[in-house]
Amino acid sequence: MRRTAKEINRSYICPYDSCQKVYGSEGSLNLHIKIKHNGGNKTDREKLAMSLVAAHLNGTMTNQIELVDLNLPPGTLTKAARKQGLGEEVQEQDLLQQVQQKLLKKQTETVKRLKTK
């Protein structure tokens, strides 16, 4: 027998600040993040977060910026750093700011290149 909507325990909360959605399964939450927040699937988000943390620590962030096309949920980079045993060494806000600065620089360069053509 299937449960009714009222019987579902909705304990999976969307991590985005502006979103108030809650779901009854992790799969439903992941689908929501993929569709509504351009978050890609869970595996892609985790791989991207791990590579960004590693690139940040190695000083090779510029090479990784080309790969950023997902909107990572809050806490993803911190979780990736903890998995690598680097929880205290990586500050998510600093890393996100670095990514955003490099993305802005990349976008500016693209616009300049297009204007000169």
N, C-alpha and C positions, 0 to 999 in steps of 0.2 A: 504494500500500500504506500502511496505517495503521501508526503506531508503537505499540509496546506501552508500558505505563506505565513500565517500567524505562528505556526509550529516551528519554523526555521530559526535556529539560534544564529543571529547575524553578528559574528564577532570579528570579521575581517573588514577593517576600516581602511578606506582609501587614504594613503599618506600625503596627498597633495593638500596644502593648506586651504585652498579655495573650494575644495570638494568635500561634500558631507555624505558621500555614498558609503553604505555598509553592505556586506555580502555574507552569505552563509557558507561559502567555500573559498578556498584559496584560488581555485581555478576560475571562479567567477570574478574575483578581484583582479586577477592577472589579465583576463579578457577585457575588463573595464579599462585597466591601465593601458593596454595595447591599443584599444579603439579610441577612447576618449582623450587620452593624454599623450598620444604618439610615443608610448613607452616601449614598443616592441614586445617580444615575448620575454618571459622571465630569464631564460637562458642567455639571450642576447644582452639583456640588461646586466646580468651578472658578469658576463665576459667583458663587456665594455667597462664596467666599474673596476674590475680587477686590472685590466690593461691601463686604465687611467691612473690608478693608484701606483702601479709599478712604474709607469712613465714619469709620474710626479717625483717619485723617490730617486729614479735614475737620471733625472734631468733631461729626459727625452720627450717632454710633453708635446713639443711642436709636431713630431711625427704622428702622434696619436690624435691630434685635432681633426685630421682628415676623416677619421672614423666616427666622429661624433655626429650622429643623426637621430639620436633618441633623446627623449625628455626623461632623464632619470628621476625616479621618485626620491623625495627627501629620505635620507638615511641609507641609501644604496651604497654610496661610496664609503661611509663609515663602516657598514657591515662588511664590505669587501676588504677594507683595511684590517678589521678584526680577524677575518679568516686567514689573512697573511701574517697574523701576529703583530700587526703594526697599529693597533687601535689608538695608542697615545701619540704616535708619530705623525699621523695624518689628520689634519683638521678639515672636515668636509667643506666648510665655507671658504677656506683659503683655496682649496683645490677647485671648487666650482668657480670662484672668482678668476682663477688663472685660466680655466677653460673658456669662460665667457670673454675675457680679454683677448685671447688668441683667436676665438671665433670672430669677434668684432674686427680685429685686425685683418683676418682673412677675407671677411666680407667687404671691408673698405678697399682692400687691394683689388678685389674682383670688380668692384664698381669703377675704380679708377681705370682698370684695364679696359673695361667695356666702353668707357667714355672716350678713351684715346683712339678707339677703332673707327 
